[in-house]
């Protein structure tokens, strides 16, 4: 009996040794069963292609939505984008693509203007603003948006009360570097505004939206009130859509930036074809989405004109007390339009 027990004990030990060897050699290692080592399935990797445009914002929202737009709205927007006959700033224009980036930002969508997602977002915005829930861009929609865009500019809020802001002492201004100015011009701004511009320009550069060497260079900053008044008197044309006897540039907070330019046009041409090229540019769309983080707001008629809001307007004087030479109604008909009447000219707000 004792011999039998010894035999069984030996066989048990042998079985344990063989089992341990089998587990060690044959059984898959623990790491293969670890959650960290399991196959996660296919993952996305951006293609390495220097020609591929980078995203327009650091973390772009996807064009997705849980609801469809009103029937036919997407098709209507796609058609009117380049055909709508209207006068959003008092002069005839065709199409609303120039303003599409700003409208998209207003309604909180990254969807294309002719998409169902855009129409759905616009319909929600219309409902919130007590408009007919059509999902279609029209003059009534723009009429609600435009005053908000104007009043986002502190300069306009002061102008609305009949006051022209004061100008800083030129000795207090900072001068842009030569690589920050366009065409070798001397550009001056309030120091904090220039610093905010530099931070914004650095981020735009990192985002990859500066597609031209001159992109985001400044071609107009502070303009002395006396020099502006002399120009108005000389040109006899300073109280209209693009010029005014009280310019935001007198504040030292406004700047005109090189966004883009159509062939044959300068960076400050307000011709519709030129503004459309700017509105289509990755830089302008990036600015619409990101410039506010640095304190900048845009005069939407001019994609190149931006004003810094991080510093208060200086005390000014009544606009009526300024030199009025050259304060005639606008006379520059654009794109075949007819000159506006004095009444229409006096109602054009948001000039720069």
Buried (B, 14 or more C-beta within 10 A) or exposed (E): EEEEEEEEEEEEEEEEEEEEEEEEEEEEEEEEEEEEEEEEEEEEEEEEEEEEEEEBBEEEEEBEBEEBBBEEBBBBBBEBBEEBEBEBBBBBBEBBBBBBBBBBBBBEBBBBBBBBBBBBBBBBBBEEEEBEBBBBBBEEBBEBBBEEBBBBBBBBEBBEEEBBBBBBEEEEBBBBEEEBBBEEBEBBBBBBBBBBBBEBBEBBEEBBBBEBEBBBBBBBBBBEBEEBBBBBBEBEBBBBBBBBBBBBBBBBBBBBBBBBBBEEBEBBBBBBEBBBBBBBBBBBBBBBBBBBEBBBBBBBBBBBBBBBBBBEBBEBBEBEEBBBBBBBBBEBEBEEBEBBEEEBBEEBBBBB
